[in-house]
Amino acid sequence: MKEVSGDSKIVMGYIYSALFWGVIGLVLGLLISVQMWSVSFNFGEYFSFGRLRTVHTNVLAYGLGITAEMGAFYFIIGRLTKRSLIFPKLAVFQLIFFNIVVLVGMLSLFAGYNQSLEYAEFEWFVDLGVVVAWVLFAINVLGTILTRKEKHMYVSLWYIIATMVAVAVLYIVNNLHLVASLGKSYHLFAGLNSANVEWWYGHNAVGFLFTTPILAIFYYFLPKSTGMPIYSHRLSILAFWSLIFMYLWTGAHHLVYTPLPDWLQTLGIVFTILLIAPSWGSVINGYLTLAPDWSKLRTAYLAKFFIAGITFYGLQTLQGPTQGLRAVSSLIHYTDWVPGHVHMGTMGWVVLTVTAAIYYITTRVYKTEIYSESLANTHFWLVLLGQIGFSITMWITGIRQGLMWKSTNVDGTLTYSFIETLVGNYPYWIARSVFGVIFIVGMLVFLFNFIMTIVKGKQNLSNQ
């Protein structure tokens, strides 16, 4: 009887954990979407929208997203470096420790402990745990890369290294706090400086937690799943260095029309527009990889996941810079357009790419074929429909909100009251929940297919 190798067991441990947190995060996301249009679904203080929104965001970001990326990174570097993890036992400890950190963070948000910083709500004691876990992760990842047997550095390794370094800098700087008590701290930066640092972190957290690591995954698994080499390694490296340089300067576009100095707002807008080029460098590279044989979208079932994912990434990186323009920002900022934009990236680009990678990893770890390609296709179309419907309803709502808020009478008074703008949102919020259900059904199909593939693989291994 053959067994799964040690490093592969570690990788699967991270994937199991990611999917566990993913189920919790998605259910909470559906619940808060319903709470938007039905107050009866706010179940007391601890399960109110104000608490659950931050729990939903952080459980999916840390529990699902980052944990899945950790597992994928360990899988990728083992193959691109041609060596085992330098510290396998440390990776196991890190997994256990990080799960404890996510659990404590979730419970603390339920209890109302909150730094009141977007994407950085965890209080100082949770932040310390996140930093320790990331240091352990970095030691293993960078140590394995530095002692690699394969000297050639494929582009995925560059994106992994950038992720390790940038996240450490971003997280530590933005979470510098003055501790007031066991459960409360205050941002070291005050007023406008606090806002500037927060959105330098906030935008780059998206860049280095849900862009560079997902690109590392995309560049590795697209060629592997299709059998077609990446179109241009040179283009991938050019796009990498351009992206790294430009991303770090873009955060100020979140603070357009605020007291932030005008020149700093403009700088953020300019670099955001420039960011389109390196982003689309990867999009084009993905398209041209499949260009010699587009039939792979039918014959290689994972190809459509990666191509749809990179398409969402391309749309995201066109929409984001456009939103940074002052004229556009004045219409859609603070409206439901923004969650529509964010979820196009998370539900489209991130989820499609990561779930496809999990399919690939699982079949390779257990040396089997996927349990059902038909179910994988069903999963794909349900997730795609759910995501597109979700975002479109939010974009319509956002434009409607912005136009109504800006509408004035001839005497300069507002045409609509806030309540009038609010009531009109309800049909769109209900539609968002419906599309959320479709998305979650797709993810449940994925989860079933994933479990059955493992069962099938274990049976095959036991028979060998």
C-alpha positions in Angstrom: 0.0 0.0 0.0 1.4 3.4 -1.0 1.1 6.4 1.2 1.0 10.2 0.5 4.4 11.8 1.0 5.2 14.0 4.0 5.3 17.3 2.2 2.0 16.4 0.3 0.3 15.7 3.7 1.4 19.1 4.8 0.0 20.7 1.7 -3.3 18.9 2.1 -3.5 20.0 5.7 -3.5 23.6 4.6 -6.1 22.9 2.0 -8.4 21.2 4.5 -8.1 24.1 6.9 -8.7 26.6 4.1 -11.9 24.9 3.0 -13.1 24.6 6.7 -12.8 28.4 7.1 -14.2 28.9 3.7 -17.5 27.2 4.5 -17.8 29.4 7.7 -16.9 32.6 5.8 -19.3 32.0 2.9 -22.3 31.1 5.1 -21.7 34.3 7.1 -21.4 36.3 3.9 -24.8 35.0 2.7 -26.2 35.8 6.1 -25.0 39.5 6.1 -26.3 39.9 2.6 -29.8 38.9 3.9 -29.4 41.2 6.9 -29.1 44.1 4.5 -32.8 43.7 3.4 -34.3 41.8 6.4 -33.6 43.1 9.9 -35.1 40.0 11.4 -31.9 38.1 10.4 -29.8 40.2 12.9 -29.7 37.7 15.8 -28.7 39.8 18.8 -25.5 41.7 19.5 -23.0 39.1 18.5 -24.7 38.1 15.2 -25.6 41.6 14.1 -24.3 43.0 10.7 -21.8 45.2 12.5 -20.0 42.2 14.0 -20.5 39.6 11.2 -19.3 41.8 8.4 -15.8 42.0 9.8 -15.9 38.3 10.8 -16.9 37.4 7.2 -14.1 39.5 5.7 -11.3 38.3 7.9 -12.3 34.6 8.0 -12.3 34.5 4.2 -9.1 36.6 3.9 -7.1 34.8 6.5 -8.8 31.4 6.9 -9.6 30.6 3.3 -7.4 32.8 1.2 -4.1 33.0 3.0 -4.3 29.4 4.3 -5.0 28.1 0.7 -2.1 30.2 -0.6 0.2 28.8 2.0 -0.6 25.3 0.9 -0.3 26.1 -2.7 3.1 27.8 -2.1 4.4 24.7 -0.3 3.3 22.6 -3.2 4.8 24.9 -5.9 8.2 25.5 -4.3 8.8 21.8 -3.7 8.5 21.3 -7.4 10.2 24.4 -8.7 13.2 24.0 -6.3 13.4 20.3 -6.7 13.8 19.7 -3.0 11.6 19.0 0.0 10.6 21.7 2.5 13.6 22.7 4.6 11.6 22.5 7.8 8.6 20.2 7.4 7.9 20.0 11.1 7.9 23.8 11.3 5.2 23.9 8.5 3.0 21.5 10.6 3.4 23.7 13.7 2.7 26.8 11.6 -0.5 25.3 10.3 -1.7 24.5 13.8 -0.6 27.9 15.2 -2.2 29.9 12.3 -5.5 28.1 12.7 -5.5 29.1 16.4 -4.7 32.7 15.5 -7.6 32.7 13.0 -9.9 31.2 15.6 -8.9 33.7 18.3 -9.2 36.5 15.7 -12.7 35.4 14.7 -13.9 35.1 18.3 -12.4 38.5 19.2 -14.3 40.2 16.4 -17.5 38.4 17.5 -16.8 39.9 21.0 -16.4 43.4 19.5 -12.7 43.9 19.8 -11.9 45.9 16.7 -9.1 48.3 15.6 -11.5 50.0 13.2 -9.1 49.8 10.3 -10.3 48.3 7.0 -8.8 44.9 6.4 -6.9 45.3 9.6 -9.6 45.0 12.2 -7.8 42.4 14.4 -6.6 43.8 17.8 -2.9 43.9 18.7 -2.9 40.4 20.4 -4.1 38.8 17.2 -1.7 40.9 15.1 1.2 39.5 17.1 0.0 36.0 16.3 -0.3 36.8 12.6 3.2 38.2 12.5 4.7 35.1 14.2 2.9 32.8 11.8 4.1 34.8 8.8 7.7 34.7 10.1 7.5 30.9 10.4 6.1 30.7 6.9 8.8 33.0 5.5 11.6 31.0 7.1 10.3 27.8 5.4 9.5 29.3 2.0 12.6 31.5 1.6 14.9 28.9 3.2 13.7 26.3 0.7 14.1 28.6 -2.2 17.6 29.7 -1.1 18.7 26.1 -0.8 17.0 25.0 -4.0 18.6 22.4 -6.3 17.1 23.9 -9.5 19.0 27.2 -10.1 16.5 28.6 -12.7 14.0 30.9 -11.0 10.6 30.4 -12.7 8.3 33.5 -12.4 6.1 31.9 -9.8 9.0 31.9 -7.3 9.5 35.7 -8.0 5.9 36.3 -7.1 6.2 34.1 -4.0 9.2 36.0 -2.8 7.5 39.4 -3.4 4.5 38.2 -1.4 6.7 37.1 1.6 8.6 40.4 1.8 5.8 42.9 1.0 3.2 41.4 3.3 5.6 41.5 6.2 6.4 45.2 5.7 2.8 46.2 5.1 1.3 44.3 8.0 3.9 45.4 10.5 3.9 49.1 9.6 0.1 49.4 9.5 -0.4 47.5 12.7 2.0 49.6 14.8 -0.2 50.5 17.8 -0.1 51.9 21.2 -1.4 49.3 23.6 -3.9 50.7 26.1 -5.2 47.5 27.6 -5.4 43.7 27.0 -8.1 44.2 24.5 -7.6 47.7 23.2 -4.9 49.6 21.2 -4.7 52.8 19.2 -3.1 53.3 15.8 0.3 54.9 16.1 -0.5 57.2 13.3 -3.2 59.9 13.8 -5.7 61.7 11.7 -4.7 62.1 8.0 -1.5 60.2 8.5 -3.5 57.2 9.9 -5.8 57.3 6.8 -2.8 57.5 4.4 -0.9 54.6 6.0 -4.1 52.6 6.3 -4.9 52.8 2.6 -1.3 52.4 1.6 -1.7 49.1 3.5 -5.3 48.4 2.4 -4.7 48.6 -1.3 -1.4 46.8 -1.2 -2.9 44.1 1.0 -5.1 43.3 -1.9 -2.0 43.6 -4.2 0.2 41.2 -2.2 -2.3 38.9 -0.6 -4.7 38.5 -3.6 -2.7 39.5 -6.6 0.9 38.4 -6.4 0.2 35.0 -4.8 -2.7 34.3 -7.1 -0.4 35.2 -10.1 2.2 32.7 -8.7 -0.5 30.1 -8.6 -1.8 31.0 -12.1 1.6 30.9 -13.8 2.4 27.5 -12.3 -0.9 25.7 -12.7 -2.0 27.0 -16.1 0.9 25.3 -18.0 0.7 22.3 -15.8 -3.0 21.7 -16.3 -2.9 22.3 -20.1 0.5 20.8 -21.0 1.3 24.1 -22.8 4.3 26.2 -21.8 3.7 29.8 -20.7 3.8 32.0 -23.8 6.6 34.3 -22.7 8.8 34.0 -19.6 10.4 37.3 -20.5 6.9 39.0 -20.5 6.1 37.4 -17.2 9.2 38.8 -15.6 8.7 42.3 -17.1 5.2 42.3 -15.9 6.4 41.2 -12.4 8.9 44.0 -11.9 6.6 46.6 -13.3 3.8 45.5 -11.0 5.9 45.4 -7.9 7.2 48.9 -8.5 3.9 50.5 -9.4 1.6 48.8 -6.9 3.2 50.3 -3.8 2.3 53.9 -4.8 -1.4 53.5 -5.5 -3.1 53.5 -2.1 -3.9 57.2 -2.1 -6.6 56.8 -4.8 -8.9 55.5 -2.0 -8.7 59.0 -0.5 -9.8 61.2 -3.4 -11.8 64.2 -2.3 -10.5 63.9 1.3 -8.1 66.4 3.1 -5.2 64.3 1.8 -2.8 66.7 -0.1 -3.9 67.0 -3.7 -0.5 66.0 -5.1 -0.6 62.8 -3.1 -4.0 61.9 -4.5 -2.8 62.6 -8.0 0.3 60.5 -7.5 -1.9 57.6 -6.4 -4.2 58.1 -9.4 -1.3 58.2 -11.9 0.4 55.0 -10.6 -3.0 53.3 -10.6 -3.5 54.1 -14.3 0.0 52.9 -15.0 -0.7 49.7 -13.2 -3.0 48.6 -16.1 0.1 47.8 -18.2 1.8 45.2 -16.0 -1.5 43.7 -15.0 -2.5 43.1 -18.6 0.9 41.8 -19.3 -0.1 38.7 -17.3 -3.6 38.6 -18.8 -2.1 38.6 -22.4 0.5 36.0 -21.4 -2.3 33.8 -20.2 -4.4 34.2 -23.4 -1.4 33.7 -25.7 -0.4 30.5 -23.8 -3.7 29.0 -24.9 -3.8 30.7 -28.3 -2.2 27.8 -30.3 -5.0 25.5 -29.1 -8.2 27.0 -27.7 -9.8 23.6 -27.7 -8.0 23.1 -24.4 -10.9 25.0 -22.9 -13.0 21.9 -23.6 -10.4 19.1 -23.3 -8.5 20.3 -20.3 -11.3 21.0 -17.8 -9.1 23.3 -15.6 -8.2 25.6 -18.4 -11.5 27.5 -18.3 -11.1 28.1 -14.6 -7.7 29.8 -15.2 -8.7 31.7 -18.3 -11.9 33.0 -16.7 -9.9 33.8 -13.6 -7.3 35.9 -15.5 -10.1 37.5 -17.4 -11.7 38.7 -14.1 -8.3 39.9 -13.1 -8.0 41.9 -16.3 -11.4 43.4 -15.8 -10.6 44.2 -12.2 -7.4 46.0 -13.2 -9.3 48.1 -15.7 -12.2 48.9 -13.4 -10.0 49.7 -10.4 -7.9 52.4 -12.1 -11.0 53.9 -13.7 -12.6 54.2 -10.2 -9.5 56.1 -9.0 -10.2 59.0 -11.5 -11.8 61.9 -9.6 -14.8 62.2 -11.9 -15.7 58.5 -11.5 -14.8 58.4 -7.8 -17.2 61.2 -7.1 -20.1 59.1 -8.4 -19.3 55.6 -7.1 -17.3 56.0 -3.9 -19.1 54.9 -0.8 -21.8 53.2 -2.9 -22.5 49.5 -3.5 -20.5 49.7 -6.7 -17.4 49.1 -4.5 -18.4 45.7 -3.0 -19.4 44.7 -6.6 -15.9 45.6 -7.7 -14.2 43.9 -4.7 -16.2 40.7 -5.1 -15.4 40.4 -8.8 -11.8 40.0 -7.7 -12.5 37.6 -4.8 -15.3 35.5 -6.2 -14.0 35.6 -9.7 -10.2 35.9 -10.0 -9.2 34.4 -6.6 -11.8 31.7 -6.1 -11.7 30.3 -9.7 -7.9 30.2 -9.7 -7.5 28.7 -6.2 -10.2 26.0 -6.6 -8.7 25.0 -9.9 -5.3 24.7 -8.2 -6.8 22.6 -5.4 -8.3 20.2 -8.0 -4.9 19.9 -9.6 -3.0 19.4 -6.3 -5.5 16.8 -5.0 -5.3 14.7 -8.1 -1.5 14.8 -8.0 -1.2 14.1 -4.3 -3.5 11.1 -4.4 -2.3 10.0 -7.9 -5.8 9.8 -9.3 -8.2 11.5 -11.8 -10.8 13.9 -10.6 -13.9 12.2 -9.3 -16.2 14.0 -11.8 -15.3 16.4 -14.6 -19.0 17.0 -15.1 -19.3 18.2 -11.5 -16.2 20.4 -11.9 -17.9 22.0 -15.0 -21.1 22.4 -13.0 -19.1 24.0 -10.2 -17.5 26.4 -12.7 -20.7 27.6 -14.3 -22.5 28.1 -11.0 -19.7 30.1 -9.5 -19.4 32.1 -12.7 -23.1 32.9 -12.8 -23.2 33.7 -9.1 -20.3 36.0 -9.3 -21.4 37.9 -12.5 -24.9 38.3 -11.1 -23.6 39.5 -7.7 -21.4 42.1 -9.2 -23.8 43.4 -11.8 -26.5 44.0 -9.3 -24.1 45.9 -7.1 -22.9 48.0 -10.0 -26.4 49.0 -10.9 -27.2 49.8 -7.3 -24.0 51.8 -6.9 -24.6 54.0 -10.0 -28.2 54.5 -8.9 -27.1 55.5 -5.4 -24.5 57.9 -6.7 -26.8 59.6 -9.1 -29.5 60.0 -6.5 -27.1 61.3 -3.8 -25.7 63.9 -6.3 -29.1 65.0 -7.6 -30.1 68.5 -6.6 -33.1 70.8 -7.1 -32.8 74.2 -8.8 -32.4 75.8 -5.4 -29.4 73.6 -4.5 -31.2 71.3 -2.1 -31.0 67.5 -2.4 -33.7 66.0 -4.6 -33.9 62.7 -2.6 -33.7 62.0 1.1 -31.4 59.3 2.3 -34.4 57.0 3.0 -35.6 57.3 -0.6 -32.2 56.3 -1.8 -32.1 53.4 0.7 -35.5 51.9 -0.1 -34.7 51.6 -3.8 -31.7 49.4 -2.9 -33.9 46.5 -1.6 -34.7 44.7 -4.9 -30.9 44.7 -5.8 -29.9 43.5 -2.3 -32.4 40.6 -2.6 -31.0 39.8 -6.0 -27.4 39.8 -4.6 -28.5 37.2 -2.0 -30.0 35.0 -4.7 -26.8 35.1 -6.7 -24.9 34.5 -3.5 -26.9 31.3 -3.0 -26.0 30.2 -6.5 -22.4 30.9 -5.8 -22.4 28.9 -2.6 -24.2 26.0 -4.3 -21.3 26.0 -6.8 -18.8 25.9 -4.0 -20.7 23.0 -2.3 -20.5 21.1 -5.6 -16.7 21.8 -5.5 -16.4 20.6 -1.9 -18.3 17.3 -2.7 -16.1 16.7 -5.8 -13.0 17.4 -3.8 -13.9 15.0 -1.0 -14.9 12.3 -3.5 -11.6 12.7 -5.4 -9.7 12.1 -2.2 -11.9 9.0 -1.4 -11.2 7.7 -4.9 -7.5 8.4 -4.6 -7.2 6.7 -1.2 -8.9 3.6 -2.7 -6.4 3.6 -5.6 -3.4 3.9 -3.3 -4.7 1.1 -1.0 -4.9 -1.2 -4.0 -1.4 -0.6 -5.1 
